[in-house]
Amino acid sequence: MLINLISALWITCAACSETVVIDSVAYPVPEQWCGKMIDSTQIADKTKLVRLPEQYCYQDWGIYLERNTRDALVAMAETAAKDSIQIIVYSGYRSREYQEHLIKKRLDTGKDITNILLMVAPPGYSEHETGRAVDLVHTGTQFAESPIYLWLKKHAAAWGFVETYPNDSTNTIYWEPWHWYYRGKPDK
């Protein structure tokens, strides 16, 4: 029984041959991220990113997005406001280097890379690198219980936004109800 368990764990770990390098150290990519590296043609051109209007940014942070994403988000937020829903973005575009920085900060506190990569996408695997992903914020309740989340579940698809990491059994990445990705407006 123990040998079967060890074999199953080895096969699971060995199933992904992908690695990421952070500070000259190669780390194995966990199974939940395996095969999900962002295609290099999808990475945002930093020179073409546009700033999100301040009223939609958390604490007036300078948040940048791909132009079509920004325009769709603003239109969606304006409509949400008519329903007394305030959409505030906590994070937009993040470079590969910034993803590395997020991981290094956690490594410096003594956290284990395996645990870090459960909650933070490895560099090269984050949808934020496309300029089309946003993390939203809500105060008062858990995001998944907030009026914003309920509104998004009903209406976000009309503006081309999808919840990339839903709470379902088909997803191997932890549920992130605050994370929304712009796939483009659906054809009418």
LUMMI-450892 format. One line per field, with one value per atom (N, C-alpha, C): atom name; x, y, z; residue in three letters; residue number from 1. Coordinates in Angstrom, 2 decimals. Each point is the difference from the previous one (the first is absolute). Layout:
atome: [CA,...]
x: [X,...]
y: [Y,...]
z: [Z,...]
residu: [ala,...]
num: [NUM,...]
//
This chain:
atome: [N,CA,C,N,CA,C,N,CA,C,N,CA,C,N,CA,C,N,CA,C,N,CA,C,N,CA,C,N,CA,C,N,CA,C,N,CA,C,N,CA,C,N,CA,C,N,CA,C,N,CA,C,N,CA,C,N,CA,C,N,CA,C,N,CA,C,N,CA,C,N,CA,C,N,CA,C,N,CA,C,N,CA,C,N,CA,C,N,CA,C,N,CA,C,N,CA,C,N,CA,C,N,CA,C,N,CA,C,N,CA,C,N,CA,C,N,CA,C,N,CA,C,N,CA,C,N,CA,C,N,CA,C,N,CA,C,N,CA,C,N,CA,C,N,CA,C,N,CA,C,N,CA,C,N,CA,C,N,CA,C,N,CA,C,N,CA,C,N,CA,C,N,CA,C,N,CA,C,N,CA,C,N,CA,C,N,CA,C,N,CA,C,N,CA,C,N,CA,C,N,CA,C,N,CA,C,N,CA,C,N,CA,C,N,CA,C,N,CA,C,N,CA,C,N,CA,C,N,CA,C,N,CA,C,N,CA,C,N,CA,C,N,CA,C,N,CA,C,N,CA,C,N,CA,C,N,CA,C,N,CA,C,N,CA,C,N,CA,C,N,CA,C,N,CA,C,N,CA,C,N,CA,C,N,CA,C,N,CA,C,N,CA,C,N,CA,C,N,CA,C,N,CA,C,N,CA,C,N,CA,C,N,CA,C,N,CA,C,N,CA,C,N,CA,C,N,CA,C,N,CA,C,N,CA,C,N,CA,C,N,CA,C,N,CA,C,N,CA,C,N,CA,C,N,CA,C,N,CA,C,N,CA,C,N,CA,C,N,CA,C,N,CA,C,N,CA,C,N,CA,C,N,CA,C,N,CA,C,N,CA,C,N,CA,C,N,CA,C,N,CA,C,N,CA,C,N,CA,C,N,CA,C,N,CA,C,N,CA,C,N,CA,C,N,CA,C,N,CA,C,N,CA,C,N,CA,C,N,CA,C,N,CA,C,N,CA,C,N,CA,C,N,CA,C,N,CA,C,N,CA,C,N,CA,C,N,CA,C,N,CA,C,N,CA,C,N,CA,C,N,CA,C,N,CA,C,N,CA,C,N,CA,C,N,CA,C,N,CA,C,N,CA,C,N,CA,C,N,CA,C,N,CA,C,N,CA,C,N,CA,C,N,CA,C,N,CA,C,N,CA,C,N,CA,C,N,CA,C,N,CA,C,N,CA,C,N,CA,C,N,CA,C,N,CA,C,N,CA,C,N,CA,C,N,CA,C,N,CA,C,N,CA,C,N,CA,C,N,CA,C,N,CA,C,N,CA,C,N,CA,C,N,CA,C,N,CA,C,N,CA,C,N,CA,C,N,CA,C,N,CA,C,N,CA,C,N,CA,C,N,CA,C,N,CA,C,N,CA,C,N,CA,C,N,CA,C,N,CA,C,N,CA,C,N,CA,C,N,CA,C,N,CA,C,N,CA,C]
x: [0.83,-0.83,0.87,1.01,0.88,0.79,0.43,0.75,-0.90,-1.26,-0.93,-0.20,-0.11,-0.18,1.22,1.19,1.24,0.10,-0.33,0.04,-0.98,-1.19,-1.01,0.48,0.61,0.52,1.14,0.90,1.11,-0.52,-0.98,-0.57,-0.66,-0.74,-0.65,1.04,1.07,1.04,0.78,0.25,0.79,-0.79,-1.33,-0.85,0.28,0.48,0.28,1.51,0.52,1.44,0.34,-1.01,0.23,0.64,0.84,0.62,-0.06,0.14,0.16,1.28,0.69,1.24,-0.24,0.33,-0.10,1.31,0.67,1.32,0.97,0.04,0.91,-0.28,-1.13,-0.39,-1.18,0.11,-1.10,-0.93,-1.28,-1.02,-0.96,-0.44,-0.98,-1.35,-0.66,-1.34,-0.98,-0.82,-0.98,-1.00,-0.54,-0.93,-1.15,-0.54,-1.16,0.33,1.29,0.39,0.60,0.28,0.65,-0.81,0.68,-0.65,-0.79,0.07,-0.80,0.84,1.22,0.85,-0.69,0.08,-0.61,0.80,-0.70,0.63,0.67,1.24,0.76,-0.70,-0.83,-0.71,-1.12,-0.35,-1.07,0.53,1.32,0.58,-0.20,-0.41,-0.29,1.26,-0.17,1.05,-0.12,0.97,-0.07,-0.21,0.51,-0.12,-1.42,-0.85,-1.38,-1.04,0.45,-0.93,-0.54,-1.22,-0.64,-0.42,-0.01,-0.33,-1.51,-0.40,-1.39,-0.35,-1.16,-0.37,0.05,0.46,0.24,-1.21,-1.21,-1.18,-0.25,0.68,-0.15,1.21,0.96,1.23,-0.02,0.46,0.14,1.00,-0.40,0.84,0.72,-0.65,0.57,1.33,0.20,1.20,-0.02,1.16,0.10,-0.08,-1.15,-0.21,-0.13,0.74,0.03,-0.58,-0.66,-0.61,0.18,-0.26,-0.08,-1.23,0.06,-1.03,-1.42,-0.22,-1.36,-0.52,0.90,-0.38,-0.42,0.81,-0.33,-1.36,-0.22,-1.25,-1.20,0.12,-1.08,-0.25,1.08,-0.14,-0.71,0.39,-0.63,-1.50,-0.33,-1.41,-0.77,0.61,-0.65,-0.18,1.02,-0.06,-1.07,-0.13,-1.04,-1.39,-0.20,-1.29,-0.22,1.02,-0.10,-0.38,0.55,-0.30,-1.49,-0.65,-1.45,-0.77,0.64,-0.60,0.59,0.64,0.64,1.15,0.67,1.16,1.24,0.98,1.23,1.12,0.52,1.09,1.32,0.86,1.30,1.06,1.02,1.06,1.19,0.46,1.15,1.28,-0.12,1.17,-0.39,0.85,-0.20,1.23,0.61,1.20,1.10,0.64,1.20,1.00,1.21,1.05,0.50,0.72,0.63,0.92,0.72,0.91,-0.76,-1.17,-0.79,-0.50,-0.39,-0.40,1.16,1.22,1.18,0.16,-0.20,0.12,-0.99,-1.26,-1.01,0.45,0.60,0.45,1.23,0.95,1.22,-0.33,-0.98,-0.40,-0.45,-0.74,-0.49,1.14,0.88,1.15,0.87,0.16,0.83,-0.56,-1.29,-0.60,0.06,0.61,0.16,-1.08,-0.91,-1.07,0.56,-0.63,0.40,-0.54,0.83,-0.40,-1.25,-0.16,-1.18,-1.27,0.04,-1.17,-0.22,1.07,-0.11,-0.71,0.42,-0.55,-1.42,-0.52,-1.41,-0.86,0.54,-0.77,0.48,1.22,0.57,0.44,-0.43,0.39,1.50,0.64,1.42,0.21,1.16,0.30,-0.18,-0.71,-0.28,-1.34,-0.67,-1.26,-1.17,0.27,-1.05,-0.72,-1.32,-0.81,0.22,0.47,0.27,1.06,0.86,1.04,-0.57,-1.26,-0.64,-0.58,-0.17,-0.66,-1.51,-0.52,-1.45,-0.62,0.76,-0.53,-0.05,-1.04,-0.13,-0.33,0.52,-0.42,-0.81,-1.19,-0.90,0.02,-0.45,0.01,-1.38,-0.31,-1.25,0.27,-0.51,0.19,-1.31,0.14,-1.18,-0.31,-0.01,-0.30,1.02,-0.03,0.82,-0.42,0.94,-0.34,-1.08,0.09,-0.96,-1.42,-0.14,-1.31,-0.46,0.79,-0.28,-1.02,-0.70,-0.91,0.74,1.27,0.79,0.12,0.38,0.19,-1.30,-1.08,-1.30,-0.38,0.28,-0.29,0.87,1.28,0.91,-0.43,-0.39,-0.44,-1.16,-0.86,-1.15,0.32,0.92,0.13,1.36,1.07,1.35,0.20,-0.62,0.17,-0.46,-0.98,-0.50,1.08,0.99,1.11,1.25,-0.09,1.14,0.88,-0.44,0.81,-0.46,0.98,-0.29,0.77,-0.58,0.67,0.90,1.29,0.93,0.12,-0.01,0.21,-1.25,-1.06,-1.28,0.07,-1.01,-0.12,-0.73,0.73,-0.60,1.03,-0.45,0.88,0.89,-0.20,0.82,1.25,0.10,1.12,1.02,1.28,1.04,0.67,-0.36,0.57,-1.01,0.51,-0.88,-0.97,-1.20,-1.06,0.44,-0.13,0.29,-1.20,-1.02,-1.20,0.25,1.09,0.35,0.75,0.43,0.83,-0.88,0.02,-0.81,0.89,-0.27,0.83,-0.85,0.53,-0.71,0.33,-1.00,0.17,-0.47,-0.63,-0.55,-1.51,-0.59,-1.46,-0.56,-1.06,-0.62,-0.66,-0.02,-0.67,-1.49,-0.56,-1.46,-0.80]
y: [-1.19,1.19,1.25,0.06,1.16,0.15,-1.09,0.06,0.55,-0.42,0.54,1.50,0.45,1.42,0.79,-0.49,0.68,0.02,-1.10,-0.05,0.99,0.10,0.93,1.43,0.32,1.35,0.30,-0.95,0.20,0.22,-0.80,0.15,1.37,0.43,1.31,1.10,-0.06,1.02,-0.08,-1.21,-0.18,0.30,0.09,0.22,1.34,0.98,1.33,0.22,0.15,0.22,1.49,0.87,1.44,0.55,1.01,0.68,1.51,0.73,1.45,0.34,1.01,0.42,1.32,-0.01,1.19,0.14,1.12,0.24,-1.16,-0.39,-1.05,-1.39,-0.18,-1.31,-0.50,-1.21,-0.60,-0.73,0.34,-0.63,-0.77,-1.18,-0.74,0.73,-0.02,0.59,-1.02,0.43,-0.94,-0.48,-1.15,-0.64,0.91,0.78,0.83,1.08,0.35,1.01,-0.64,-1.29,-0.68,0.15,0.41,0.17,1.28,0.88,1.23,1.26,-0.18,1.17,0.90,1.31,0.95,0.02,-0.15,0.05,1.36,0.00,1.26,1.03,-0.44,0.95,0.70,-0.51,0.60,0.99,0.04,0.91,1.43,0.86,1.40,0.75,0.88,0.94,1.16,0.15,1.02,1.41,0.24,1.34,0.32,-1.03,0.20,-0.10,-0.18,-0.06,1.39,0.05,1.27,-0.02,1.17,0.11,-0.04,-0.73,-0.08,1.30,0.61,1.21,-0.23,1.01,-0.12,-0.46,0.40,-0.37,-1.51,-0.75,-1.46,-0.71,0.77,-0.56,0.02,-1.06,-0.10,1.07,0.78,1.04,0.86,0.27,0.83,-0.53,-1.33,-0.60,0.17,0.13,0.05,-1.40,-0.37,-1.35,0.10,-0.86,0.01,-1.29,0.15,-1.13,0.16,-1.05,0.03,0.87,0.78,1.01,-0.57,-1.09,-0.56,-0.47,-0.53,-0.44,1.19,1.05,1.21,0.55,0.10,0.56,-0.85,-1.31,-0.90,0.07,0.09,0.08,1.29,1.12,1.28,-0.05,-0.53,-0.11,-0.89,-1.11,-0.90,0.68,0.70,0.68,1.10,0.70,1.04,-0.61,-1.14,-0.68,-0.56,-0.56,-0.53,1.10,1.19,1.13,0.35,-0.21,0.24,-0.98,-1.14,-1.00,0.11,1.15,0.27,-0.96,-0.44,-0.88,0.79,0.06,0.72,-0.99,0.05,-0.88,0.73,-0.59,0.57,-1.06,0.40,-0.90,0.13,-1.13,-0.07,-0.25,-0.76,-0.35,-0.18,0.48,-0.15,-0.67,0.69,-0.54,-0.21,-1.16,-0.29,-0.66,0.46,-0.58,-1.31,-0.74,-1.24,0.31,1.13,0.39,0.29,0.58,0.28,-1.30,-0.97,-1.31,-0.62,0.12,-0.50,0.71,1.32,0.79,-0.48,-0.26,-0.49,-1.30,-0.88,-1.29,0.18,0.84,0.24,0.57,0.92,0.56,-1.10,-0.96,-1.09,-0.97,-0.26,-0.85,0.62,1.32,0.70,-0.08,-0.28,-0.15,-1.45,-0.87,-1.39,-0.93,0.52,-0.87,-0.96,-1.15,-1.05,0.28,-0.21,0.29,-0.76,-1.21,-0.80,0.69,0.49,0.69,1.35,0.68,1.30,-0.18,-1.01,-0.20,-0.57,-0.29,-0.36,1.26,1.14,1.24,1.06,-0.14,0.99,-0.74,0.50,-0.62,0.14,-1.04,0.13,1.06,0.64,0.94,-0.69,0.68,-0.58,-0.72,-0.16,-0.73,0.88,1.25,0.88,0.72,-0.06,0.73,1.51,0.46,1.44,0.48,-0.89,0.37,0.36,-0.35,0.32,1.41,0.59,1.30,-0.11,-1.23,-0.22,-0.60,-0.12,-0.56,1.08,-0.07,0.92,-0.79,0.50,-0.47,1.13,-0.33,1.00,-0.07,1.06,0.07,0.40,-0.50,0.37,-0.03,0.96,0.01,-0.39,-0.55,-0.32,-1.47,-0.71,-1.44,-0.72,-1.30,-0.77,0.35,0.08,0.41,-0.90,-1.29,-0.94,0.20,0.71,0.26,1.44,0.75,1.42,0.23,1.13,0.36,0.15,0.42,0.14,-1.35,-1.01,-1.33,-0.53,0.15,-0.47,0.73,1.30,0.79,-0.48,-0.20,-0.47,-1.36,-0.90,-1.33,0.12,0.98,0.18,0.79,0.98,0.99,0.08,-0.46,0.23,-0.56,-1.12,-0.61,0.93,0.84,0.94,0.99,0.22,0.89,-0.78,-1.31,-0.82,-0.48,0.15,-0.44,-1.36,-0.83,-1.32,-0.19,-0.79,-0.40,-1.18,0.24,-1.02,-1.18,0.26,-1.06,-0.15,-0.60,-0.13,-1.07,-0.02,-0.98,-1.23,-0.82,-1.23,-1.12,-1.17,-1.17,-0.19,0.77,-0.18,0.85,0.91,0.91,-0.51,-0.01,-0.48,1.15,1.23,1.17,0.50,0.45,0.48,1.05,-0.01,0.92,1.43,0.86,1.42,0.78,0.21,0.68,1.46,0.57,1.40,0.15,-1.10,0.03,-0.16,1.00,-0.02,0.31,-0.69,0.09,0.44,0.93,0.50,-0.87,-0.71,-0.84,0.70,1.13,0.73,-0.05,1.03,0.05,-1.12,-0.64,-1.07,0.57,-0.82,0.41,0.12,1.02,0.24,-0.86]
z: [0.00,0.00,0.00,0.89,0.08,-1.29,-0.59,-1.26,-1.11,-0.04,-1.01,0.18,1.26,0.26,-0.43,0.34,-0.41,-1.52,-0.66,-1.47,-0.61,0.58,-0.52,0.15,1.15,0.21,-0.97,-0.23,-0.92,-1.41,-0.43,-1.34,-0.13,1.04,-0.03,-0.15,0.80,-0.06,-1.30,-0.47,-1.21,-1.26,0.12,-1.17,-0.66,0.75,-0.55,-0.02,-1.19,-0.13,-0.11,0.13,-0.13,1.28,-0.17,1.13,-0.22,1.09,-0.06,0.76,-0.47,0.64,0.72,1.29,0.84,0.74,-0.20,0.60,-0.30,-1.23,-0.49,0.56,0.66,0.51,-0.82,-0.52,-0.76,0.96,-0.09,0.83,-0.91,0.42,-0.79,0.02,-1.12,-0.10,0.57,0.97,0.57,-1.05,0.27,-0.94,-0.42,0.95,-0.35,-1.03,-0.14,-1.00,-1.25,0.05,-1.11,-1.29,-1.07,-1.30,-0.13,1.00,-0.02,-0.15,-0.52,-0.25,-1.02,0.22,-0.91,-1.30,-1.11,-1.32,-0.15,-0.46,-0.10,-0.90,-0.93,-0.86,0.75,1.19,0.81,1.05,0.17,0.99,-0.46,0.91,-0.33,-0.42,-0.98,-0.38,0.98,0.89,1.05,-0.56,-1.20,-0.58,-0.46,-0.09,-0.46,1.12,1.21,1.12,0.31,0.50,0.33,1.47,0.58,1.42,0.20,1.01,0.41,0.73,-0.28,0.73,1.52,0.72,1.45,0.79,-0.43,0.79,0.04,-0.86,-0.02,0.60,0.51,0.55,1.52,0.58,1.44,0.48,0.96,0.61,-1.03,-1.12,-1.06,-0.55,0.09,-0.55,-1.51,-0.61,-1.45,-0.57,-0.51,-0.54,-1.51,-0.68,-1.46,-0.56,-1.16,-0.69,-1.50,-0.70,-1.45,-0.33,-1.06,-0.30,-0.06,-0.73,-0.11,1.35,0.82,1.34,0.85,-0.05,0.77,-0.43,-1.32,-0.50,0.42,-0.09,0.40,1.50,0.78,1.44,0.41,-0.60,0.31,-0.35,-1.16,-0.40,0.97,0.39,0.94,1.35,0.47,1.29,0.00,-1.13,-0.09,0.10,-0.64,0.09,1.40,0.60,1.36,0.98,-0.20,0.89,-0.01,-1.13,-0.08,0.89,0.30,0.90,1.41,0.29,1.30,0.31,-1.04,0.14,-0.40,0.90,-0.30,-0.30,-1.22,-0.40,0.21,0.85,0.30,-0.30,-0.76,-0.42,0.94,0.49,0.90,-0.78,-1.09,-0.79,-1.46,-0.88,-1.44,-0.60,-0.96,-0.63,1.03,-0.07,0.80,-0.93,0.00,-0.82,0.59,-0.79,0.47,1.18,-0.12,1.07,1.30,-0.14,1.20,0.63,-0.82,0.54,0.77,-0.55,0.71,1.34,-0.01,1.22,1.06,-0.40,0.94,0.65,-0.79,0.52,0.88,-0.44,0.80,1.37,0.06,1.29,0.96,-0.52,0.85,0.36,-0.95,0.29,1.09,-0.05,0.98,1.42,0.13,1.33,0.48,-0.82,0.41,-0.49,-0.81,-0.51,-1.04,-0.10,-0.92,-1.40,-1.01,-1.39,-0.40,0.46,-0.35,0.50,1.23,0.56,-0.68,-0.33,-0.67,-1.34,-0.76,-1.34,0.00,1.18,0.10,-0.14,0.43,0.03,-0.98,-0.50,-0.92,-1.27,-1.14,-1.27,-0.21,-0.51,-0.31,-1.09,-0.02,-1.08,-1.36,-0.89,-1.31,-0.08,1.15,0.06,0.43,0.33,0.51,-1.12,0.03,-0.98,0.10,1.12,0.16,-1.00,-0.44,-0.96,-1.37,-0.25,-1.27,-0.02,1.17,0.10,-0.10,0.04,-0.13,1.26,1.06,1.25,1.07,0.82,1.12,1.26,1.10,1.32,0.59,0.47,0.55,1.51,0.62,1.46,0.50,1.18,0.67,1.50,0.70,1.45,0.69,1.16,0.80,0.11,-1.11,0.02,-0.87,0.03,-0.92,-1.41,-0.93,-1.36,-0.59,0.23,-0.58,0.53,1.11,0.59,-0.26,-0.73,-0.20,-1.11,0.05,-1.09,-1.34,0.06,-1.24,-0.70,0.77,-0.59,-0.59,0.74,-0.51,-1.28,-0.05,-1.20,-1.17,0.26,-1.05,-0.56,0.88,-0.45,-0.99,0.20,-0.88,-1.26,0.11,-1.07,-0.69,0.59,-0.54,-1.41,-0.31,-1.33,-1.12,0.28,-1.02,-0.42,0.85,-0.33,-0.37,-0.05,-0.42,1.13,1.25,1.14,0.50,0.37,0.55,1.30,0.86,1.24,-0.35,-0.07,-0.47,0.94,1.29,0.98,0.87,-0.57,0.73,1.07,0.82,1.08,-0.55,-0.74,-0.51,0.00,-0.20,0.11,-1.22,-1.07,-1.20,0.03,0.95,0.05,1.01,-0.40,0.90,0.74,-0.33,0.66,1.02,1.14,1.05,-0.52,0.59,-0.36,0.29,-1.01,0.14,-0.51,0.83,-0.47,-0.39,0.46,-0.30,-1.32,-0.59,-1.21,-1.24,-0.89,-1.22,-1.20,-1.09,-1.20,-1.19,-0.77,-1.17,-1.22,-0.49,-1.21,-1.24,0.14,-1.14,0.04,-0.56,0.00,-0.85,0.49,-0.77,-1.27,-1.04,-1.23,0.26,-0.55,0.19,-0.93]
residu: [met,met,met,leu,leu,leu,ile,ile,ile,asn,asn,asn,leu,leu,leu,ile,ile,ile,ser,ser,ser,ala,ala,ala,leu,leu,leu,trp,trp,trp,ile,ile,ile,thr,thr,thr,cys,cys,cys,ala,ala,ala,ala,ala,ala,cys,cys,cys,ser,ser,ser,glu,glu,glu,thr,thr,thr,val,val,val,val,val,val,ile,ile,ile,asp,asp,asp,ser,ser,ser,val,val,val,ala,ala,ala,tyr,tyr,tyr,pro,pro,pro,val,val,val,pro,pro,pro,glu,glu,glu,gln,gln,gln,trp,trp,trp,cys,cys,cys,gly,gly,gly,lys,lys,lys,met,met,met,ile,ile,ile,asp,asp,asp,ser,ser,ser,thr,thr,thr,gln,gln,gln,ile,ile,ile,ala,ala,ala,asp,asp,asp,lys,lys,lys,thr,thr,thr,lys,lys,lys,leu,leu,leu,val,val,val,arg,arg,arg,leu,leu,leu,pro,pro,pro,glu,glu,glu,gln,gln,gln,tyr,tyr,tyr,cys,cys,cys,tyr,tyr,tyr,gln,gln,gln,asp,asp,asp,trp,trp,trp,gly,gly,gly,ile,ile,ile,tyr,tyr,tyr,leu,leu,leu,glu,glu,glu,arg,arg,arg,asn,asn,asn,thr,thr,thr,arg,arg,arg,asp,asp,asp,ala,ala,ala,leu,leu,leu,val,val,val,ala,ala,ala,met,met,met,ala,ala,ala,glu,glu,glu,thr,thr,thr,ala,ala,ala,ala,ala,ala,lys,lys,lys,asp,asp,asp,ser,ser,ser,ile,ile,ile,gln,gln,gln,ile,ile,ile,ile,ile,ile,val,val,val,tyr,tyr,tyr,ser,ser,ser,gly,gly,gly,tyr,tyr,tyr,arg,arg,arg,ser,ser,ser,arg,arg,arg,glu,glu,glu,tyr,tyr,tyr,gln,gln,gln,glu,glu,glu,his,his,his,leu,leu,leu,ile,ile,ile,lys,lys,lys,lys,lys,lys,arg,arg,arg,leu,leu,leu,asp,asp,asp,thr,thr,thr,gly,gly,gly,lys,lys,lys,asp,asp,asp,ile,ile,ile,thr,thr,thr,asn,asn,asn,ile,ile,ile,leu,leu,leu,leu,leu,leu,met,met,met,val,val,val,ala,ala,ala,pro,pro,pro,pro,pro,pro,gly,gly,gly,tyr,tyr,tyr,ser,ser,ser,glu,glu,glu,his,his,his,glu,glu,glu,thr,thr,thr,gly,gly,gly,arg,arg,arg,ala,ala,ala,val,val,val,asp,asp,asp,leu,leu,leu,val,val,val,his,his,his,thr,thr,thr,gly,gly,gly,thr,thr,thr,gln,gln,gln,phe,phe,phe,ala,ala,ala,glu,glu,glu,ser,ser,ser,pro,pro,pro,ile,ile,ile,tyr,tyr,tyr,leu,leu,leu,trp,trp,trp,leu,leu,leu,lys,lys,lys,lys,lys,lys,his,his,his,ala,ala,ala,ala,ala,ala,ala,ala,ala,trp,trp,trp,gly,gly,gly,phe,phe,phe,val,val,val,glu,glu,glu,thr,thr,thr,tyr,tyr,tyr,pro,pro,pro,asn,asn,asn,asp,asp,asp,ser,ser,ser,thr,thr,thr,asn,asn,asn,thr,thr,thr,ile,ile,ile,tyr,tyr,tyr,trp,trp,trp,glu,glu,glu,pro,pro,pro,trp,trp,trp,his,his,his,trp,trp,trp,tyr,tyr,tyr,tyr,tyr,tyr,arg,arg,arg,gly,gly,gly,lys,lys,lys,pro,pro,pro,asp,asp,asp,lys,lys,lys]
num: [1,1,1,2,2,2,3,3,3,4,4,4,5,5,5,6,6,6,7,7,7,8,8,8,9,9,9,10,10,10,11,11,11,12,12,12,13,13,13,14,14,14,15,15,15,16,16,16,17,17,17,18,18,18,19,19,19,20,20,20,21,21,21,22,22,22,23,23,23,24,24,24,25,25,25,26,26,26,27,27,27,28,28,28,29,29,29,30,30,30,31,31,31,32,32,32,33,33,33,34,34,34,35,35,35,36,36,36,37,37,37,38,38,38,39,39,39,40,40,40,41,41,41,42,42,42,43,43,43,44,44,44,45,45,45,46,46,46,47,47,47,48,48,48,49,49,49,50,50,50,51,51,51,52,52,52,53,53,53,54,54,54,55,55,55,56,56,56,57,57,57,58,58,58,59,59,59,60,60,60,61,61,61,62,62,62,63,63,63,64,64,64,65,65,65,66,66,66,67,67,67,68,68,68,69,69,69,70,70,70,71,71,71,72,72,72,73,73,73,74,74,74,75,75,75,76,76,76,77,77,77,78,78,78,79,79,79,80,80,80,81,81,81,82,82,82,83,83,83,84,84,84,85,85,85,86,86,86,87,87,87,88,88,88,89,89,89,90,90,90,91,91,91,92,92,92,93,93,93,94,94,94,95,95,95,96,96,96,97,97,97,98,98,98,99,99,99,100,100,100,101,101,101,102,102,102,103,103,103,104,104,104,105,105,105,106,106,106,107,107,107,108,108,108,109,109,109,110,110,110,111,111,111,112,112,112,113,113,113,114,114,114,115,115,115,116,116,116,117,117,117,118,118,118,119,119,119,120,120,120,121,121,121,122,122,122,123,123,123,124,124,124,125,125,125,126,126,126,127,127,127,128,128,128,129,129,129,130,130,130,131,131,131,132,132,132,133,133,133,134,134,134,135,135,135,136,136,136,137,137,137,138,138,138,139,139,139,140,140,140,141,141,141,142,142,142,143,143,143,144,144,144,145,145,145,146,146,146,147,147,147,148,148,148,149,149,149,150,150,150,151,151,151,152,152,152,153,153,153,154,154,154,155,155,155,156,156,156,157,157,157,158,158,158,159,159,159,160,160,160,161,161,161,162,162,162,163,163,163,164,164,164,165,165,165,166,166,166,167,167,167,168,168,168,169,169,169,170,170,170,171,171,171,172,172,172,173,173,173,174,174,174,175,175,175,176,176,176,177,177,177,178,178,178,179,179,179,180,180,180,181,181,181,182,182,182,183,183,183,184,184,184,185,185,185,186,186,186,187,187,187,188,188,188]
//
